[in-house]
Amino acid sequence: MYTYAPYELADEQLSEYAGRYESNEWLNTVIAKRDGQLYLEVDGLVYPLLPVAKDSFIFRRRDSIVWIDFFRDREGEVARMSYALRQLTKASVNNGSSEQQ
C-alpha cells in the first residue's frame, strides 16, 4: 500500500499534464482536465487522478491503488508518463482536455 500526503496543484499546473499519451505497444491513454481535476481515460474507463507529489498521481482501480509518474524534457515540459509498466510518450498537447475555455 502506498503512503502519501495530500498535494495541491494549481489549475494551470494541471493543464501541463493534459493530452494524449501513446506507447509502442497496445496502451494509449488520455489525460483530461475537467472542473479543476485530472482524469485518466483508458480502455473506455475514466479514473479521477489524485496528486501526491509534483509529477506523481494515484488512482483507484477496483481494490488497487495505481501510481503514475510524469517525466519532463530538458525544457521542463511534460513529455511522457509511466503507467502499467509502460512508458507512454505525449503525442498531443492539451487535446486531452475536455474543459471548455
GROMACS elastic network, one bead per residue, 0.5 to 0.9 nm:
[ bonds ]
;  ai    aj funct       b0    kb
    1    64     6  0.86019   500
    1    65     6  0.74409   500
    2    65     6  0.75443   500
    2    67     6  0.84779   500
    4     7     6  0.85565   500
    4    52     6  0.60399   500
    4    53     6  0.83775   500
    5    52     6  0.63800   500
    5    53     6  0.84342   500
    6    50     6  0.83801   500
    6    51     6  0.72763   500
    6    52     6  0.59613   500
    6    53     6  0.83282   500
    7    50     6  0.82350   500
    7    51     6  0.56325   500
    7    52     6  0.50323   500
    7    53     6  0.59079   500
    7    54     6  0.80111   500
    8    51     6  0.69141   500
    8    52     6  0.80807   500
    8    53     6  0.83375   500
    8    54     6  0.89150   500
    9    12     6  0.81722   500
    9    13     6  0.60276   500
    9    14     6  0.65817   500
    9    51     6  0.73926   500
    9    53     6  0.89697   500
    9    54     6  0.80092   500
   10    13     6  0.51942   500
   10    14     6  0.65706   500
   10    36     6  0.85817   500
   11    14     6  0.52174   500
   11    15     6  0.67763   500
   11    36     6  0.58687   500
   11    37     6  0.81905   500
   12    15     6  0.52794   500
   12    16     6  0.71370   500
   13    16     6  0.55014   500
   13    17     6  0.77129   500
   14    17     6  0.58377   500
   14    18     6  0.71655   500
   14    33     6  0.71388   500
   14    36     6  0.76044   500
   14    37     6  0.75004   500
   14    38     6  0.68329   500
   15    18     6  0.53447   500
   15    19     6  0.87175   500
   15    32     6  0.85680   500
   15    33     6  0.67153   500
   15    38     6  0.84872   500
   15    94     6  0.70479   500
   15    97     6  0.77832   500
   16    19     6  0.84102   500
   16    77     6  0.74215   500
   16    78     6  0.64691   500
   16    93     6  0.82317   500
   16    94     6  0.76707   500
   17    31     6  0.66922   500
   17    32     6  0.81667   500
   17    33     6  0.84466   500
   17    38     6  0.82178   500
   17    55     6  0.84937   500
   17    70     6  0.78380   500
   17    77     6  0.89985   500
   17    78     6  0.63413   500
   17    79     6  0.88233   500
   17    90     6  0.89715   500
   17    93     6  0.83402   500
   17    94     6  0.77542   500
   18    30     6  0.73815   500
   18    32     6  0.51943   500
   18    33     6  0.61684   500
   18    38     6  0.76332   500
   18    39     6  0.88059   500
   18    92     6  0.86984   500
   18    93     6  0.67118   500
   18    95     6  0.71140   500
   18    96     6  0.53319   500
   18    97     6  0.56173   500
   19    29     6  0.85941   500
   19    30     6  0.57410   500
   19    31     6  0.53641   500
   19    32     6  0.66250   500
   19    33     6  0.89797   500
   19    90     6  0.66932   500
   19    91     6  0.72789   500
   19    92     6  0.53745   500
   19    95     6  0.50264   500
   19    97     6  0.65290   500
   20    28     6  0.75191   500
   20    29     6  0.59348   500
   20    31     6  0.63985   500
   20    32     6  0.85229   500
   20    89     6  0.83623   500
   20    90     6  0.58694   500
   20    91     6  0.54991   500
   20    92     6  0.52938   500
   20    93     6  0.71484   500
   20    94     6  0.77714   500
   20    95     6  0.66158   500
   20    96     6  0.55668   500
   21    27     6  0.86643   500
   21    28     6  0.57671   500
   21    29     6  0.53056   500
   21    30     6  0.60156   500
   21    31     6  0.77669   500
   21    79     6  0.89738   500
   21    80     6  0.71014   500
   21    81     6  0.75431   500
   21    88     6  0.53545   500
   21    89     6  0.52116   500
   21    91     6  0.53892   500
   21    92     6  0.73223   500
   22    25     6  0.82172   500
   22    26     6  0.85721   500
   22    27     6  0.64639   500
   22    29     6  0.65172   500
   22    30     6  0.87096   500
   22    80     6  0.87363   500
   22    87     6  0.82812   500
   22    89     6  0.53221   500
   22    90     6  0.65287   500
   22    91     6  0.63654   500
   23    26     6  0.68806   500
   23    27     6  0.56581   500
   23    28     6  0.60987   500
   23    29     6  0.89457   500
   23    86     6  0.71267   500
   23    87     6  0.63540   500
   23    89     6  0.62962   500
   24    27     6  0.77364   500
   24    28     6  0.89018   500
   24    87     6  0.87853   500
   24    88     6  0.79345   500
   24    89     6  0.89570   500
   25    28     6  0.83179   500
   25    86     6  0.85355   500
   27    42     6  0.81959   500
   27    43     6  0.86009   500
   27    84     6  0.86537   500
   27    86     6  0.79518   500
   27    88     6  0.78791   500
   28    42     6  0.69719   500
   28    43     6  0.83485   500
   28    88     6  0.74010   500
   29    40     6  0.70203   500
   29    41     6  0.57340   500
   29    43     6  0.78306   500
   29    88     6  0.83637   500
   30    39     6  0.80393   500
   30    40     6  0.59709   500
   30    41     6  0.50917   500
   30    42     6  0.67744   500
   30    95     6  0.84987   500
   30    96     6  0.54369   500
   30    97     6  0.85102   500
   31    38     6  0.65856   500
   31    39     6  0.55640   500
   31    41     6  0.62572   500
   31    42     6  0.89537   500
   31    94     6  0.86188   500
   31    95     6  0.89532   500
   31    96     6  0.55558   500
   31    97     6  0.71725   500
   32    37     6  0.82586   500
   32    38     6  0.56224   500
   32    39     6  0.51596   500
   32    40     6  0.65711   500
   32    41     6  0.73396   500
   32    94     6  0.79641   500
   32    95     6  0.81597   500
   32    98     6  0.57901   500
   32    99     6  0.78457   500
   33    36     6  0.65426   500
   33    37     6  0.55649   500
   33    39     6  0.62950   500
   33    94     6  0.87220   500
   33    96     6  0.73724   500
   33    98     6  0.59102   500
   33    99     6  0.58755   500
   34    37     6  0.54191   500
   34    38     6  0.64760   500
   34    39     6  0.76804   500
   34    97     6  0.70202   500
   34    98     6  0.57910   500
   34   100     6  0.81935   500
   35    38     6  0.84374   500
   35    99     6  0.67982   500
   36    99     6  0.86468   500
   37    48     6  0.72199   500
   37    49     6  0.73195   500
   37    50     6  0.83290   500
   38    47     6  0.86277   500
   38    48     6  0.60927   500
   38    49     6  0.54659   500
   38    50     6  0.77875   500
   38    51     6  0.89234   500
   38    97     6  0.88525   500
   39    46     6  0.63713   500
   39    47     6  0.54002   500
   39    49     6  0.53947   500
   39    50     6  0.89210   500
   40    45     6  0.81254   500
   40    46     6  0.56313   500
   40    47     6  0.51228   500
   40    48     6  0.63851   500
   40    49     6  0.66886   500
   40    59     6  0.85327   500
   41    44     6  0.67171   500
   41    45     6  0.56769   500
   41    47     6  0.65246   500
   41    48     6  0.89206   500
   42    45     6  0.54170   500
   42    46     6  0.65443   500
   42    47     6  0.83977   500
   43    46     6  0.84519   500
   47    59     6  0.64388   500
   47    60     6  0.72978   500
   47    61     6  0.76635   500
   48    58     6  0.85926   500
   48    59     6  0.62786   500
   48    60     6  0.81343   500
   49    57     6  0.59486   500
   49    58     6  0.56997   500
   49    59     6  0.51234   500
   49    60     6  0.84034   500
   50    56     6  0.85733   500
   50    57     6  0.52774   500
   50    58     6  0.52953   500
   50    59     6  0.62231   500
   51    54     6  0.74288   500
   51    55     6  0.77603   500
   51    56     6  0.60263   500
   51    58     6  0.65838   500
   52    55     6  0.82545   500
   52    56     6  0.57428   500
   52    57     6  0.53570   500
   52    58     6  0.69834   500
   53    56     6  0.50042   500
   53    57     6  0.69697   500
   54    57     6  0.83365   500
   54    69     6  0.89266   500
   54    70     6  0.87375   500
   55    68     6  0.84404   500
   55    69     6  0.57005   500
   55    71     6  0.69880   500
   55    72     6  0.86800   500
   55    78     6  0.86338   500
   56    67     6  0.72862   500
   56    68     6  0.58655   500
   56    70     6  0.63336   500
   57    66     6  0.83943   500
   57    67     6  0.59204   500
   57    68     6  0.54000   500
   57    69     6  0.64459   500
   57    70     6  0.85325   500
   58    65     6  0.65092   500
   58    66     6  0.53853   500
   58    68     6  0.60924   500
   58    69     6  0.87475   500
   59    64     6  0.83527   500
   59    65     6  0.57246   500
   59    66     6  0.53492   500
   59    67     6  0.68052   500
   59    68     6  0.83662   500
   60    63     6  0.69394   500
   60    64     6  0.57096   500
   60    66     6  0.61254   500
   61    64     6  0.52686   500
   61    65     6  0.62903   500
   61    66     6  0.68641   500
   62    65     6  0.82102   500
   66    83     6  0.83623   500
   66    84     6  0.84178   500
   67    82     6  0.86340   500
   67    83     6  0.73914   500
   67    84     6  0.88114   500
   68    81     6  0.70057   500
   68    82     6  0.55827   500
   68    83     6  0.52696   500
   68    84     6  0.81914   500
   69    80     6  0.86173   500
   69    81     6  0.55769   500
   69    82     6  0.52590   500
   69    83     6  0.72819   500
   70    78     6  0.66211   500
   70    79     6  0.75675   500
   70    80     6  0.58098   500
   70    82     6  0.63564   500
   71    76     6  0.88251   500
   71    77     6  0.82849   500
   71    78     6  0.57740   500
   71    79     6  0.59901   500
   71    80     6  0.53634   500
   71    81     6  0.58955   500
   71    82     6  0.80412   500
   72    75     6  0.75680   500
   72    76     6  0.52117   500
   72    77     6  0.50891   500
   72    79     6  0.51758   500
   72    80     6  0.69548   500
   72    81     6  0.89054   500
   73    76     6  0.52916   500
   73    77     6  0.55284   500
   73    78     6  0.64678   500
   73    79     6  0.57678   500
   73    80     6  0.84791   500
   74    77     6  0.74833   500
   75    78     6  0.89762   500
   76    79     6  0.86098   500
   78    81     6  0.81844   500
   78    90     6  0.75540   500
   79    88     6  0.87575   500
   79    89     6  0.61234   500
   79    90     6  0.52310   500
   79    91     6  0.84633   500
   80    87     6  0.68126   500
   80    88     6  0.54137   500
   80    90     6  0.50735   500
   80    91     6  0.87148   500
   81    86     6  0.82241   500
   81    87     6  0.57893   500
   81    88     6  0.52444   500
   81    89     6  0.65724   500
   81    90     6  0.75631   500
   82    85     6  0.67126   500
   82    86     6  0.56676   500
   82    88     6  0.62537   500
   82    89     6  0.89732   500
   83    86     6  0.53626   500
   83    87     6  0.65770   500
   83    88     6  0.74212   500
   84    87     6  0.83695   500
   88    91     6  0.87122   500
   90    93     6  0.72534   500
   92    95     6  0.59604   500
   92    96     6  0.77998   500
   93    96     6  0.74416   500
   93    97     6  0.88457   500
   94    97     6  0.52961   500
   94    98     6  0.88631   500
   95    98     6  0.80137   500
   97   100     6  0.82007   500
